[in-house]
Amino acid sequence: MVEAGSDVICRGTFSLQSVTCQTTSPQSLNRLHVDAIDTIETRRRGVLTVAIETSCDDTSVAILETQSSKNGDTKAELHFHEKVTANNDAYGGIHPIVALESHQRSLGPLLHKAIQHLPSFSPNDPIPSSSNILFASHDGKLRKKPDFISATRGPGMRSNLSVGLNTAKGLSLAWNIPLIGVHHMQAHALTPRLMTALNSRSPTSLRPSFPFLSLLVSGGHTMLISSTSLIKHSILASTPDIALGDCLDKAARMILPPDLLTPPYGRALEKFAFPDATSNPASYGYTPPRTREQELERRSSQRSWSFGAPLGESRGGRSSRRMEYSFSGLLTAVQRATGTVPTPGSPARQAQDIGLEERRAMAQEVQRVAFEHLCGRLLLYLKSLDKAEREKVQTVVVSGGVAANRFLRHVLRSMLDVQGFEGIEVLFPPVEYCTDNAAMIAWAGVEMWNEGHRSGLEIEPIRKWSLDPEAADGGILGASGWVKSGGQ
């Protein structure tokens, strides 16, 4: 007889192996934690995870369940997915303390709500296997216990990451299930594979398959990456100054009239620049450059300003061919065009002297130049490959917050088409999955789980964490605290 009101309810027969511990080192305790759990884990083909994302100013929780066939095909279902974004309106950007306090305030209630959406189990259902241990939620229903907890470990704001990661450790101990500390940017890169699984009624092969290229573009990152496996992501180009999303946010604050400046600022910039944009590409009035020379040309303007291609004007043109992104010079040009910073030898412009249409032209031009620069490095890389290697590149994934920009999608597709790469598929996640979210953290956790990766309870948040295994920190698996299941 099972009483629905009990704090913990288990059905079926199972046992835990008794272990005598000779040491109290964190490594030994982690091995005990993982191995004891794996003793009762039957490796069923479906997995269930609760995921937490707190890397920046979005507090997000998700519950994801997957089912896989014998050949590895997968389908997924989101039982719960919500987020709360910190209110930073008064600061014109993300205020670290405001974001931290928002996480501390929001995560508990979100988890309380999420637990009510764990798959339920009726006492009339067949007795579950020993690996499917159940507990009673606050509404008295029997619910499946997750197989593991996923939480963002980095990169991100260290204090904010700690809120989610420490909560995940507590759940891992309370429910006696493993923990997986997820790499935030890896999760962005894998998001299209999540979309494939979510959109399938039955298990299907995941797209894109490895290898593929990724453009990860957000307020904190701008990277072109070659993804050859789940844990191997080589960085082909990145930025030493500011990220694309940061550039667009700051440009928006200088260009947009105050009454139209609402967060997220990058989205406000796009909406202001293209108020009549539709699904019809012609509405942008955009002509892509057909050659590298056209891309680097400074477009003539009847106004007192123009924006040149980043890294495009250097002696001998060497910078224009460097596999690197740079947006600080473009931002300086916007500062001078808006009078925020005076142009040497010229009187400073006054905000009231810049009309609405000129501001709209600025908004369009700064996005055009930035997005062509982004795509230009992708084209440089593709053209550097020999024919055999080039034919292997079938997919480019674009993810991160800036990937929600529809004009970016249009520019990227247009430039690839006119420069001979119309056969390359470009995948953008749905807009709601471009920004930070726990669903992608859950999915990355599932993929790492399926390859046997677990995290020890001593892991700490990581502010800067490379994806590239050739980087100084060793990339994803270079971080300390990974535990291979089954003692592998």
C-alpha positions as CSV (number, residue, x, y, z in Angstrom):
1,M,0.0,0.0,0.0
2,V,1.5,3.3,-1.0
3,E,0.4,6.5,0.7
4,A,0.3,9.5,-1.5
5,G,1.1,11.8,1.3
6,S,4.5,10.4,2.2
7,D,7.5,12.5,1.8
8,V,9.4,9.9,-0.2
9,I,7.7,7.1,-2.0
10,C,9.5,4.2,-3.6
11,R,8.0,1.2,-5.4
12,G,9.8,-1.9,-6.7
13,T,12.7,-3.8,-5.2
14,F,16.2,-2.4,-5.2
15,S,19.3,-2.3,-3.1
16,L,22.3,-0.1,-2.6
17,Q,25.7,-1.8,-2.3
18,S,27.3,-1.2,1.1
19,V,30.7,0.6,0.8
20,T,33.3,1.2,3.4
21,C,34.9,4.5,2.8
22,Q,38.6,4.8,3.7
23,T,39.1,8.4,2.7
24,T,37.1,11.6,2.8
25,S,38.7,13.2,-0.2
26,P,36.3,15.0,-2.6
27,Q,37.4,12.6,-5.4
28,S,36.5,9.5,-3.4
29,L,33.2,11.0,-2.3
30,N,32.3,11.9,-5.9
31,R,33.1,8.4,-7.1
32,L,30.8,7.0,-4.3
33,H,28.0,9.4,-5.2
34,V,28.1,8.5,-8.9
35,D,28.8,4.8,-8.5
36,A,26.0,4.3,-5.9
37,I,23.5,6.0,-8.2
38,D,24.7,3.9,-11.2
39,T,24.1,0.7,-9.1
40,I,20.4,1.3,-9.3
41,E,20.4,2.9,-12.8
42,T,19.1,0.5,-15.4
43,R,20.3,2.7,-18.3
44,R,16.8,2.8,-19.8
45,R,16.8,4.5,-23.1
46,G,14.7,7.5,-21.9
47,V,16.1,10.1,-19.5
48,L,14.5,12.9,-17.5
49,T,16.4,16.0,-16.3
50,V,15.7,19.2,-14.4
51,A,17.9,22.0,-15.7
52,I,18.9,25.4,-14.3
53,E,20.3,28.4,-16.1
54,T,21.7,31.5,-14.2
55,S,24.7,32.6,-16.1
56,C,23.7,36.2,-16.7
57,D,20.4,38.0,-16.0
58,D,17.9,35.3,-17.0
59,T,16.8,32.8,-14.3
60,S,15.4,29.8,-16.2
61,V,14.3,26.3,-15.2
62,A,13.3,23.4,-17.6
63,I,12.2,19.8,-17.4
64,L,13.2,17.8,-20.4
65,E,12.5,14.1,-21.1
66,T,14.0,12.2,-24.0
67,Q,13.3,8.8,-25.6
68,S,15.9,7.0,-27.8
69,S,15.7,4.0,-30.0
70,K,18.3,1.3,-30.3
71,N,20.0,3.1,-33.2
72,G,20.4,6.3,-31.3
73,D,17.4,8.2,-32.9
74,T,15.9,10.6,-30.3
75,K,12.7,12.5,-29.5
76,A,12.3,15.0,-26.7
77,E,9.5,16.6,-24.7
78,L,9.6,19.8,-22.6
79,H,7.3,19.3,-19.6
80,F,8.2,22.7,-18.2
81,H,10.2,25.8,-19.4
82,E,10.0,29.2,-17.9
83,K,12.4,32.1,-17.2
84,V,12.5,35.4,-15.3
85,T,14.7,38.2,-16.5
86,A,16.2,40.8,-14.1
87,N,14.8,44.3,-14.5
88,N,17.9,46.3,-15.4
89,D,16.0,49.1,-17.2
90,A,17.3,51.8,-14.9
91,Y,20.9,51.0,-15.6
92,G,21.0,50.9,-19.4
93,G,22.6,47.4,-19.2
94,I,23.1,44.5,-16.9
95,H,23.8,45.5,-13.3
96,P,25.6,42.6,-11.5
97,I,23.9,43.0,-8.1
98,V,20.4,43.5,-9.6
99,A,20.9,40.3,-11.7
100,L,22.2,38.4,-8.7
101,E,19.3,39.4,-6.5
102,S,16.9,38.4,-9.2
103,H,18.3,34.9,-9.4
104,Q,18.1,34.6,-5.6
105,R,14.5,35.8,-5.6
106,S,13.3,33.8,-8.7
107,L,15.0,30.4,-8.7
108,G,13.2,28.9,-5.7
109,P,9.7,29.8,-6.9
110,L,10.5,28.6,-10.5
111,L,11.8,25.2,-9.2
112,H,8.7,24.9,-6.9
113,K,6.5,25.4,-9.9
114,A,8.6,23.2,-12.2
115,I,8.4,20.2,-9.8
116,Q,4.6,20.1,-10.3
117,H,5.2,19.4,-14.0
118,L,7.4,16.3,-13.5
119,P,5.8,13.3,-15.2
120,S,3.2,11.8,-12.9
121,F,2.7,8.1,-12.1
122,S,-0.6,6.6,-11.1
123,P,-0.8,3.9,-8.5
124,N,-2.9,1.9,-11.0
125,D,0.0,1.9,-13.5
126,P,2.3,-1.1,-13.7
127,I,5.0,-1.2,-11.0
128,P,8.0,0.7,-12.3
129,S,11.5,-0.7,-12.6
130,S,13.9,0.0,-9.7
131,S,15.6,2.8,-11.7
132,N,12.3,4.7,-11.8
133,I,12.1,5.8,-8.2
134,L,9.2,8.1,-7.4
135,F,8.4,10.8,-4.9
136,A,5.3,12.8,-4.0
137,S,5.1,16.4,-5.0
138,H,3.3,19.1,-3.1
139,D,0.0,18.4,-4.8
140,G,0.1,14.8,-3.6
141,K,0.7,13.2,-7.0
142,L,3.4,10.6,-7.5
143,R,6.0,11.9,-9.9
144,K,9.1,10.5,-11.5
145,K,12.4,11.5,-10.0
146,P,14.8,13.0,-12.6
147,D,17.7,10.9,-13.7
148,F,20.1,13.8,-13.1
149,I,20.3,17.6,-12.6
150,S,21.7,19.9,-15.3
151,A,23.0,23.3,-14.4
152,T,25.1,25.9,-16.2
153,R,28.7,25.9,-14.8
154,G,30.1,28.6,-17.1
155,P,31.1,30.7,-18.7
156,G,29.2,33.6,-17.2
157,M,29.0,35.9,-14.1
158,R,30.5,33.9,-11.3
159,S,28.2,34.9,-8.5
160,N,25.1,34.4,-10.7
161,L,26.4,30.9,-11.8
162,S,26.8,30.0,-8.1
163,V,23.1,30.5,-7.4
164,G,22.1,27.9,-9.9
165,L,25.0,25.5,-9.4
166,N,24.7,25.4,-5.7
167,T,21.0,24.8,-5.9
168,A,21.6,22.0,-8.3
169,K,24.1,20.4,-5.9
170,G,21.5,20.5,-3.2
171,L,19.0,18.8,-5.4
172,S,21.6,16.2,-6.5
173,L,22.2,15.3,-2.9
174,A,18.5,15.5,-1.8
175,W,17.3,13.3,-4.6
176,N,20.4,11.1,-4.8
177,I,20.9,11.7,-8.5
178,P,24.0,12.8,-10.5
179,L,24.9,16.4,-11.4
180,I,26.1,17.6,-14.8
181,G,27.7,21.1,-14.9
182,V,27.0,22.3,-18.5
183,H,29.1,24.6,-20.7
184,H,26.8,27.5,-21.7
185,M,28.2,28.0,-25.2
186,Q,28.2,24.3,-25.9
187,A,24.5,24.4,-25.1
188,H,23.9,27.2,-27.6
189,A,25.7,25.3,-30.3
190,L,23.6,22.1,-29.7
191,T,20.3,24.0,-29.7
192,P,19.3,23.0,-33.3
193,R,19.7,19.3,-32.3
194,L,17.3,20.0,-29.5
195,M,14.8,21.5,-32.0
196,T,15.0,18.3,-34.1
197,A,14.2,16.1,-31.1
198,L,11.4,18.4,-29.9
199,N,9.7,18.6,-33.4
200,S,9.7,14.8,-33.9
201,R,6.7,12.6,-33.0
202,S,8.9,9.6,-33.0
203,P,12.7,9.1,-32.4
204,T,14.6,10.6,-35.3
205,S,18.3,11.2,-36.3
206,L,19.5,14.5,-34.8
207,R,20.3,17.4,-37.1
208,P,22.8,18.8,-37.6
209,S,25.1,15.8,-37.4
210,F,28.8,16.4,-36.7
211,P,30.8,18.0,-38.1
212,F,29.2,21.4,-38.6
213,L,30.2,25.1,-38.2
214,S,28.7,27.4,-35.6
215,L,28.5,31.1,-35.2
216,L,27.9,31.9,-31.6
217,V,26.8,35.5,-31.2
218,S,25.6,37.1,-28.0
219,G,26.3,40.0,-25.7
220,G,29.4,38.3,-24.4
221,H,30.7,36.2,-27.2
222,T,31.3,36.3,-30.9
223,M,32.9,33.1,-32.3
224,L,33.2,31.1,-35.4
225,I,33.6,27.4,-34.4
226,S,34.1,24.1,-36.1
227,S,32.2,21.5,-34.1
228,T,33.5,18.0,-34.9
229,S,32.0,16.1,-31.9
230,L,30.0,16.8,-28.7
231,I,33.1,17.9,-26.8
232,K,35.4,19.1,-29.6
233,H,34.8,22.6,-30.8
234,S,37.7,24.4,-32.5
235,I,37.6,28.2,-32.4
236,L,38.3,29.6,-35.9
237,A,37.7,33.2,-35.1
238,S,36.8,35.3,-32.0
239,T,36.9,38.9,-30.9
240,P,39.6,40.4,-28.7
241,D,37.5,43.5,-27.9
242,I,33.7,43.6,-27.6
243,A,31.1,41.1,-28.6
244,L,28.6,41.7,-31.4
245,G,25.7,41.8,-29.1
246,D,27.4,44.3,-26.8
247,C,28.2,46.5,-29.8
248,L,24.6,46.5,-31.0
249,D,23.3,47.3,-27.5
250,K,25.6,50.3,-27.1
251,A,24.9,51.5,-30.6
252,A,21.1,51.4,-29.9
253,R,21.5,53.5,-26.8
254,M,23.3,56.2,-28.9
255,I,21.1,56.0,-32.0
256,L,17.5,55.5,-30.8
257,P,15.3,58.3,-29.6
258,P,14.8,58.0,-25.8
259,D,11.1,57.2,-26.2
260,L,11.9,54.1,-28.4
261,L,14.8,52.8,-26.3
262,T,13.5,49.8,-24.5
263,P,15.4,46.6,-23.5
264,P,16.5,44.4,-25.0
265,Y,18.3,47.1,-26.9
266,G,19.6,45.1,-29.8
267,R,16.0,44.0,-30.6
268,A,14.9,47.6,-30.3
269,L,17.6,48.6,-32.8
270,E,16.4,46.1,-35.3
271,K,12.8,47.1,-34.9
272,F,13.6,50.8,-35.3
273,A,15.8,50.2,-38.3
274,F,13.3,48.0,-40.2
275,P,9.8,48.9,-38.9
276,D,8.1,47.5,-42.1
277,A,10.3,44.3,-42.4
278,T,8.3,41.2,-43.2
279,S,9.1,37.7,-44.2
280,N,9.6,39.1,-47.7
281,P,13.4,39.6,-48.1
282,A,12.8,42.4,-50.6
283,S,11.5,44.5,-47.7
284,Y,15.0,45.0,-46.5
285,G,16.3,46.6,-49.7
286,Y,19.6,44.8,-49.1
287,T,22.2,44.0,-51.9
288,P,24.8,41.6,-50.6
289,P,28.5,42.1,-51.7
290,R,29.4,39.6,-54.4
291,T,33.2,39.8,-53.7
292,R,35.5,40.4,-50.9
293,E,36.5,43.7,-52.4
294,Q,32.9,44.9,-52.4
295,E,32.5,43.8,-48.8
296,L,35.5,46.0,-47.8
297,E,34.4,49.1,-49.8
298,R,33.2,52.0,-47.7
299,R,29.7,52.8,-49.1
300,S,29.3,56.4,-50.2
301,S,26.9,58.5,-48.1
302,Q,25.3,61.9,-48.6
303,R,25.6,62.4,-44.9
304,S,28.5,63.5,-42.8
305,W,29.3,60.0,-41.7
306,S,29.9,56.5,-43.1
307,F,30.8,53.2,-41.4
308,G,33.7,51.2,-42.8
309,A,34.2,47.5,-42.6
310,P,35.9,46.4,-39.4
311,L,39.6,45.5,-39.9
312,G,39.1,46.6,-43.5
313,E,41.5,49.5,-43.7
314,S,45.0,48.4,-42.9
315,R,48.4,48.7,-44.6
316,G,48.7,45.9,-47.1
317,G,45.2,44.7,-46.2
318,R,46.6,42.2,-43.8
319,S,44.0,42.9,-41.0
320,S,41.2,42.4,-43.5
321,R,42.3,38.8,-43.9
322,R,42.9,38.0,-40.3
323,M,40.6,35.4,-38.8
324,E,39.4,37.7,-36.1
325,Y,36.3,39.8,-35.3
326,S,36.5,43.4,-34.1
327,F,33.5,45.7,-33.3
328,S,35.2,48.4,-31.2
329,G,36.1,50.5,-34.2
330,L,32.5,50.3,-35.6
331,L,31.2,51.5,-32.2
332,T,33.7,54.4,-32.2
333,A,32.3,55.4,-35.7
334,V,28.8,55.4,-34.3
335,Q,29.9,57.5,-31.3
336,R,31.3,60.1,-33.7
337,A,28.3,60.0,-36.0
338,T,25.9,60.7,-33.1
339,G,28.1,63.3,-31.5
340,T,28.6,61.1,-28.4
341,V,32.4,61.5,-29.1
342,P,33.5,64.5,-31.1
343,T,35.2,64.0,-34.4
344,P,38.8,65.4,-34.4
345,G,38.7,68.8,-36.2
346,S,35.0,69.0,-36.4
347,P,32.3,70.5,-34.0
348,A,30.4,68.0,-31.9
349,R,26.9,67.2,-33.2
350,Q,24.0,67.9,-31.0
351,A,21.3,65.2,-30.4
352,Q,18.5,67.5,-31.5
353,D,20.2,68.1,-34.8
354,I,19.9,64.4,-35.8
355,G,16.5,63.7,-37.3
356,L,14.5,60.4,-37.1
357,E,15.3,59.3,-40.7
358,E,19.0,59.9,-40.2
359,R,18.9,57.9,-37.0
360,R,17.1,55.1,-38.9
361,A,19.7,55.1,-41.6
362,M,22.4,54.8,-38.9
363,A,20.6,51.9,-37.3
364,Q,20.4,50.1,-40.7
365,E,24.0,50.8,-41.6
366,V,25.6,49.7,-38.3
367,Q,23.7,46.4,-38.5
368,R,24.7,45.9,-42.2
369,V,28.4,46.5,-41.5
370,A,28.4,44.4,-38.4
371,F,26.6,41.4,-40.0
372,E,28.7,41.5,-43.2
373,H,31.8,41.5,-41.0
374,L,30.5,38.4,-39.2
375,C,29.7,36.6,-42.4
376,G,32.9,37.7,-44.0
377,R,35.1,35.7,-41.7
378,L,32.9,32.6,-42.4
379,L,33.4,33.1,-46.1
380,L,37.2,33.6,-45.6
381,Y,37.3,30.2,-43.8
382,L,35.2,28.4,-46.4
383,K,37.3,29.8,-49.3
384,S,40.5,28.7,-47.5
385,L,39.4,25.0,-47.7
386,D,40.3,22.7,-50.5
387,K,37.5,21.2,-52.5
388,A,37.2,18.0,-50.5
389,E,37.2,19.7,-47.2
390,R,34.7,22.3,-48.4
391,E,32.3,19.7,-49.5
392,K,32.2,18.3,-45.9
393,V,30.8,21.6,-44.7
394,Q,27.0,21.2,-45.1
395,T,25.6,23.2,-42.1
396,V,26.2,26.4,-40.3
397,V,24.5,26.8,-36.9
398,V,23.8,30.4,-35.7
399,S,22.9,30.7,-32.1
400,G,23.1,33.1,-29.1
401,G,20.9,36.1,-28.5
402,V,21.9,38.0,-31.7
403,A,20.7,35.0,-33.7
404,A,17.2,36.3,-33.1
405,N,17.9,39.2,-35.4
406,R,16.0,38.6,-38.7
407,F,18.1,41.0,-40.7
408,L,21.2,39.0,-39.6
409,R,19.5,35.9,-41.0
410,H,18.8,37.6,-44.3
411,V,22.4,39.0,-44.6
412,L,24.0,35.7,-43.9
413,R,21.8,33.7,-46.3
414,S,22.2,36.3,-49.0
415,M,26.0,36.6,-48.7
416,L,26.5,32.8,-48.8
417,D,24.2,32.5,-51.9
418,V,25.9,35.2,-54.0
419,Q,29.4,34.0,-53.2
420,G,28.9,30.4,-54.2
421,F,27.8,28.7,-51.1
422,E,24.0,28.3,-51.7
423,G,24.2,24.6,-50.9
424,I,25.2,25.2,-47.2
425,E,22.3,24.9,-44.8
426,V,22.0,27.7,-42.2
427,L,20.1,26.7,-39.1
428,F,18.7,29.3,-36.7
429,P,16.9,28.2,-33.5
430,P,13.4,29.7,-33.0
431,V,13.7,33.2,-31.5
432,E,12.8,32.1,-28.0
433,Y,15.6,29.6,-28.0
434,C,18.3,32.0,-29.2
435,T,18.5,33.9,-25.9
436,D,19.7,32.2,-22.6
437,N,17.3,29.4,-21.6
438,A,17.3,26.3,-19.5
439,A,15.9,24.0,-22.3
440,M,19.3,24.2,-24.1
441,I,21.1,23.5,-20.8
442,A,18.9,20.4,-20.3
443,W,19.6,19.2,-23.8
444,A,23.4,19.7,-23.5
445,G,23.1,17.8,-20.2
446,V,21.3,14.9,-21.9
447,E,24.0,14.7,-24.6
448,M,26.8,14.7,-22.0
449,W,24.9,12.1,-19.9
450,N,24.5,9.8,-22.9
451,E,28.3,9.8,-23.4
452,G,28.8,9.0,-19.7
453,H,29.9,12.4,-18.3
454,R,29.0,13.4,-14.8
455,S,30.2,16.2,-12.5
456,G,31.5,15.9,-9.0
457,L,30.0,17.8,-6.2
458,E,33.1,19.9,-5.6
459,I,32.8,21.7,-9.0
460,E,32.8,25.5,-9.0
461,P,31.4,28.0,-11.4
462,I,33.8,29.1,-14.2
463,R,33.8,32.8,-15.4
464,K,35.8,32.1,-18.5
465,W,35.7,28.7,-20.0
466,S,36.9,27.9,-23.5
467,L,35.1,25.4,-25.9
468,D,38.3,24.6,-27.7
469,P,40.2,21.5,-26.4
470,E,43.4,23.1,-27.7
471,A,43.0,26.2,-25.5
472,A,45.1,26.7,-22.4
473,D,42.3,25.5,-20.1
474,G,41.7,22.3,-22.2
475,G,38.1,23.2,-23.3
476,I,35.0,21.5,-22.0
477,L,36.7,18.5,-20.4
478,G,39.7,20.5,-19.3
479,A,37.7,21.8,-16.4
480,S,38.2,19.9,-13.1
481,G,35.5,17.8,-11.6
482,W,34.4,15.5,-14.4
483,V,33.6,12.0,-13.4
484,K,33.1,9.2,-15.9
485,S,30.1,6.9,-15.0
486,G,30.9,3.3,-14.3
487,G,34.4,4.1,-13.2
488,Q,35.5,4.7,-16.8
